[in-house]
Amino acid sequence: MEFLNSVTDPITLATQTGEALLLTVILQLIVIIAAARAGGWLFGRLGQPQVVGEIATGLLLGPSCFGRLMPELSAAVFPLQTDTVFMVFGQLGLMFLMFVVGLEFEFRHLKTLGRTAAGVALAGIVLPFALGAALALSVHPELAADYSRPGFVLFIATALSITAIPILGRIIMEFQLSQTPLGVLTISAAAVDDALGWILLASVSAAVNGSFEWLPVLGMLLLLGLFVAAVFFLIRPLLISWSQRVLKKHDGGFPLIPFSLMILAVLLAAAATNAIGVFSIFGPFVLGAALCDQREFQTAIRNRMEDFITAFFLPVFFTYTGLRTNIGTLDSTYLWIVCGMVTLTATAGKMVGCGLAARLGGMSWRDSASVAVMMNTRALMGLIAINIGRDIGVIPDSVFCMMVLMAIFTTLLTAPILRRLLPSE
């Protein structure tokens, strides 16, 4: 009997512990998804994109608000032992989201890019990058002396250059600008900025992981280039041929087994870039971008994947970001001043650069200002970039908090200012 107890007791204990952890995660998911939907609805009523409400909700659920007002309840609802669970959920969601973002990437905009759009795109990367690098260099000794100076500077400069093309696309559709010259120019410039931003982030990640030694960094970038080439020139033709047969056989549908194979392909792409030393979400984005011209395939995959990503994984990612963001780390006047400088630098870099480029391209001042405001949207893509900086260890908690606030603020500005700039019906 004692022998049996010695065998079964650990099993029972493990089962109970597993069930307790599962119950905690389930309750957390109930809170997160319900709060995200409520926040999205509320911000939608206020004229903001729903995703802004979801981001704000994630921040409110973290230590900045819920954890500060009700620390004991917050610790009970979001215990530390579930951090890893939600980190994994969030990263998996981002992998599949970036695959869908890649599928929706419009390379046709890049091929037909006009001189004005090219100027807006270039200014939207160069000026924020330069201003961000200058600001990062000036504050590094006080804010991040223990962190790699090149990594800190390059990451801040890159993060300030990001434009959130998925959210921008929704805003353009909401304001019925999709078929207008203003909308086409802006989404074209944002597409270029998006592509360059991910290349810069991948390069920064490779440089940090290679300890800024030229040989390892060049090796990672070479492997990354080979991966991109393999996806576009080897895997793409095979997937197109296979998916067309599947879609034809099933009248445009994508049944369970082929869909499972695509999930495996996304995971393999993520594993490949992770093994190279670049963040995992870059692989799925490249795979999706390689298939972006396959409209029937894109529709079938989105019908299967997009709603679940939006309803489940994104709220988890936003809340995970919120739980990592503690406004309490900004515990001095100096830190709040730097936070304001980060937001001002990000806004000025995008709006001045893109606005002047649009104006020099022959657009009116009102349209140029509209382009500038839309290009300043960061939202989801900005938060992804910021989390990457935290994960690769180039920014401290206080700067992470500043960057999250910057991403939220620049996105909140877009809809109300654009509503005033655009002519009323």
VENBEL-V487225 format. One line per field, one symbol per residue. phi: phi as a letter, one per 40 degrees, with the letter a starting at -180 (. if undefined). A space follows every 10 residues. Layout:
# VENBEL-V487225
phi = ???
This chain:
# VENBEL-V487225
phi = .cccccccdc cccccccccc cccccccccc cccccccccc ccccccgbdd cccccccdcc ccccbdcccb cccccccbcc ccdcdcccdc ccdcdccccc dcdccbcccc cbcccccccc ccccbccccc cccccccccd dccaccbdcc cccccdcccc ccbccccddc cccccfbdbc dccccccccc cccccccccc cccccccccc ffcccccccc cccccccccc ccbbcddccc cccccccccb fgcbcdcccc cccccccccc cccccchbdc cccdcccccc bccccccdcc ccccbccccc cbccdccccd ccccbbcccc bacdccccdc ccccccccdc cccccccccc chcccccccc cccccccbfd ccccccccdc ccgbbcdccd cdcccccccc cccccccccc ccccc
